[in-house]
Amino acid sequence: MPHGIVLLLVFAAVAALGYVVAATLQAAVGERAAAPASGDGEGDSFAYAAFTTREKLARSRLLAGYGGFLALFLLLSLAGRGPVLAGVVALAAGILVSWVPVEILRRKRKRRLETAAAQVLDLASGLANGLKSGQALPASLEALSGRLPRPMSEEIAVVLREYRLGLDLPEALGRLAARVPCEDLTLLVGSIRLTQQAGGSLAEVLEKMVEMIRARTEFQAKLKAMTAQGRFEAIAMSLAPLFVFILLYLIDRPLMLPLVTTSIGWTTIVCDAVWVVIGFLIIDRIVTIEV
């Protein structure tokens, strides 16, 4: 039997087996996602609920891992590698590719939290102005939900929805602080809860919170500008070996060719990559100042 037909049959068998496994796992994930969550809901909250659901994320991971596995298995098989080696390497690649959707959502969530943290000052200032004009706290939140940009307007809308459903407003604000882990927002919500419990002028407390948050924001901006050079140096030093390799490869290809055609060369590349990553993490840890 020709080698091409054998290769096609092997690939079809692997694809069919992978499809059965992926379909079974997807069905199991769907049943698990449809089951009611245990507990009070606080500990089972989904970190990426603003972007997707558990079921959709699991389906995306399965499809990404399965697609990466099939693509690499086909390429390695066409390159003349054995089915065992191709299957092992493709399986490892599929597992790595399955984490790509999670990493994409993690970056989206990080950008969303950073944007929301930057809007806490506008939230505190709007609440203080609304209370000084005679509005109640729920009315001030209602007005801000239509003026503030996303994502803070969406989070305030969730707070108001929970409040209308019977949840106490301080508790709803506490859930907001849990969804958006930001020190400024935690301090703001804590001051509101304490003032409502102990009594006092909430407008004056919020004015002081606005001044404090503004000072903290200015300090964080200065700190970020002061450490920008260190972060740039970390990136530049990490990319320097790659630029040097490309430059030497273009100037003297026979000299650099053994580095990518021999096992010793690839071992050297892997070791260098590990040390570069370690150096980048060390420099990044040095220039990251937590206050």
C-alpha positions in Angstrom: 0.0 0.0 0.0 1.4 3.4 -0.9 2.9 5.5 1.9 0.5 8.4 1.2 -2.6 6.2 1.7 -1.2 4.8 4.9 -0.5 8.3 6.2 -4.0 9.4 5.2 -5.6 6.5 7.0 -3.6 7.1 10.2 -4.5 10.7 10.2 -8.2 9.9 9.6 -8.1 7.4 12.5 -6.5 9.9 14.8 -8.9 12.6 13.8 -11.9 10.3 14.4 -10.6 9.2 17.8 -9.9 12.8 18.8 -13.3 13.9 17.7 -15.0 11.2 19.9 -12.8 12.1 22.9 -13.5 15.8 22.4 -17.3 15.3 22.0 -17.4 13.1 25.1 -15.5 15.7 27.1 -17.7 18.5 25.8 -20.8 16.7 26.8 -19.4 16.1 30.3 -18.5 19.8 30.6 -22.0 20.8 29.5 -23.6 18.7 32.1 -21.3 20.0 34.8 -21.9 23.6 33.7 -25.7 23.1 33.7 -25.6 21.7 37.3 -26.4 24.2 40.0 -23.4 25.6 41.8 -23.0 24.5 45.4 -22.5 27.0 48.3 -23.7 30.5 48.6 -22.3 31.5 45.2 -19.4 33.7 46.5 -16.8 31.0 46.3 -18.0 29.6 43.0 -18.0 32.9 41.1 -16.5 32.7 37.6 -13.6 35.1 37.1 -14.4 35.6 33.4 -18.2 35.9 33.7 -18.1 39.3 32.0 -16.8 37.7 28.8 -18.0 34.2 28.6 -19.4 31.2 30.5 -17.8 28.1 31.9 -19.3 26.0 29.2 -18.2 28.2 26.3 -14.7 28.5 27.7 -14.4 24.7 28.1 -15.7 24.3 24.5 -13.1 26.8 23.2 -10.3 25.1 25.0 -11.3 21.7 23.7 -11.6 23.0 20.1 -8.3 24.9 20.3 -6.4 21.9 21.8 -7.9 19.5 19.3 -7.2 21.8 16.3 -3.6 22.3 17.4 -3.1 18.6 17.9 -4.4 17.7 14.5 -2.5 20.5 12.7 0.8 19.6 14.2 0.3 15.9 13.8 -0.4 16.3 10.1 2.6 18.6 9.6 5.0 16.2 11.5 3.5 13.2 9.6 4.1 15.0 6.2 7.6 15.8 7.3 8.3 12.1 7.6 8.2 11.7 11.4 7.0 8.5 12.9 3.4 8.3 14.2 4.5 7.8 17.8 6.8 10.8 17.8 4.3 12.9 15.9 1.5 11.9 18.3 3.4 12.7 21.4 4.6 16.0 20.2 1.2 17.0 18.8 -0.5 16.0 22.1 1.9 18.2 24.1 1.3 21.0 21.6 -2.5 20.5 21.9 -2.4 20.7 25.7 -0.4 24.0 25.4 -2.7 25.4 22.8 -5.8 24.6 25.0 -4.6 27.2 27.5 -4.6 30.0 24.8 -8.3 30.9 25.3 -7.7 31.1 29.1 -4.7 33.4 28.6 -6.7 35.6 26.2 -9.5 35.9 28.8 -7.0 36.6 31.5 -5.5 39.5 29.6 -9.0 40.9 28.8 -10.0 40.6 32.5 -6.8 42.4 33.5 -7.4 45.3 31.1 -11.0 45.5 32.4 -9.9 45.6 36.0 -7.3 48.3 35.2 -9.9 50.4 33.4 -12.4 50.0 36.3 -9.7 50.9 38.8 -8.9 54.1 36.9 -12.7 55.1 37.1 -12.9 54.8 40.9 -11.9 58.5 41.3 -14.8 59.5 39.0 -17.2 57.3 40.9 -16.2 58.8 44.3 -16.4 62.3 42.9 -19.8 61.7 41.3 -21.2 60.2 44.5 -19.9 63.1 46.6 -21.4 65.7 44.2 -24.7 63.8 44.1 -25.0 63.7 47.9 -24.1 67.4 48.2 -26.9 68.2 45.8 -29.4 66.4 48.0 -29.7 63.1 46.2 -29.8 59.8 48.1 -27.0 57.3 47.6 -29.1 55.0 45.3 -30.2 57.9 43.2 -26.6 59.1 42.9 -25.6 55.6 41.8 -28.5 55.5 39.3 -27.3 58.8 37.8 -23.7 57.7 37.6 -24.6 54.4 35.9 -25.7 56.4 32.9 -22.7 58.9 32.9 -19.7 56.8 33.6 -18.1 54.8 30.8 -17.8 51.0 30.8 -16.9 48.9 32.7 -17.8 50.9 35.8 -21.3 51.7 34.5 -22.0 48.0 34.1 -20.8 47.2 37.6 -23.0 49.9 39.1 -25.9 48.6 37.1 -25.3 45.2 38.7 -25.2 46.8 42.2 -28.5 48.6 41.5 -30.1 45.4 40.2 -29.1 43.5 43.3 -30.4 46.4 45.4 -33.8 46.3 43.7 -34.0 42.6 44.2 -33.8 43.1 48.0 -30.1 43.1 48.8 -28.9 45.7 51.2 -27.0 48.5 49.4 -23.8 48.2 51.5 -23.7 44.4 50.8 -24.2 45.0 47.1 -21.3 47.5 47.2 -19.2 44.9 49.0 -19.9 42.4 46.2 -18.8 45.1 43.8 -15.5 45.4 45.6 -15.1 41.7 45.5 -15.7 41.6 41.7 -13.3 44.5 41.1 -10.4 43.9 43.4 -9.0 47.4 43.7 -7.6 49.0 46.9 -9.2 52.4 46.2 -12.6 50.8 45.6 -12.3 48.7 48.7 -11.5 51.8 50.8 -14.4 53.7 49.1 -16.9 50.9 49.8 -15.6 50.4 53.3 -16.0 54.1 54.1 -19.6 54.1 52.8 -20.5 51.1 54.9 -18.9 52.4 58.1 -20.5 55.8 57.7 -24.0 54.3 57.1 -23.6 52.1 60.2 -22.0 54.7 62.5 -23.7 57.8 61.2 -22.2 61.0 60.0 -22.0 63.1 56.8 -21.4 60.7 54.0 -20.8 63.6 51.6 -17.9 64.9 53.7 -16.4 61.4 54.0 -16.6 61.0 50.2 -14.9 64.3 49.7 -12.0 63.2 51.8 -11.9 59.9 49.9 -11.8 61.8 46.6 -8.7 63.7 47.8 -7.0 60.6 49.1 -7.7 58.6 45.9 -6.5 61.5 43.7 -3.3 61.6 45.7 -2.8 57.9 45.4 -3.5 58.0 41.7 -0.8 60.7 41.2 1.7 58.8 43.2 1.0 55.6 41.2 1.5 57.5 38.0 4.8 58.9 39.2 6.0 55.5 40.4 5.1 53.9 37.0 7.0 56.6 35.1 10.1 56.1 37.4 10.1 52.3 36.8 9.4 52.6 33.0 13.2 52.6 32.2 13.7 49.4 34.2 10.9 47.6 32.4 12.3 48.7 29.0 15.7 47.4 30.0 14.2 44.1 30.9 12.5 43.8 27.5 15.6 45.0 25.6 17.9 42.6 27.4 15.6 39.7 26.8 15.3 40.4 23.0 19.0 41.2 22.5 20.0 37.5 22.0 17.4 37.1 19.3 18.5 40.2 17.5 22.2 39.1 17.7 21.3 35.7 16.4 19.4 37.1 13.4 22.2 39.6 12.7 24.9 37.0 12.7 22.8 34.6 10.7 22.4 37.2 8.0 26.1 38.1 8.0 27.7 34.6 8.3 25.1 31.9 7.7 27.5 28.9 7.7 28.8 29.9 11.2 25.3 30.0 12.7 23.7 27.1 10.8 24.9 24.4 13.2 23.0 26.1 16.0 19.6 25.3 14.3 20.6 22.0 12.6 22.2 20.0 15.4 20.9 18.6 18.7 23.7 20.4 20.6 22.6 23.7 19.0 19.0 23.2 19.9 20.0 22.3 23.4 22.0 25.5 23.6 19.0 27.5 22.3 16.7 26.0 25.0 19.2 26.6 27.8 19.7 30.2 26.6 15.9 30.8 26.4 15.5 29.5 30.0 18.2 31.8 31.3 16.7 34.7 29.4 13.3 34.1 30.9 14.8 33.8 34.4 16.7 37.1 33.9 13.5 38.8 32.7 11.5 37.6 35.7 14.2 38.8 38.1 14.5 42.3 36.5 10.7 42.5 36.4 10.5 41.6 40.1 13.1 44.2 40.9 11.3 47.1 39.1 7.8 46.1 40.4 7.2 48.1 43.5 4.1 47.4 45.5 2.8 50.1 47.8 
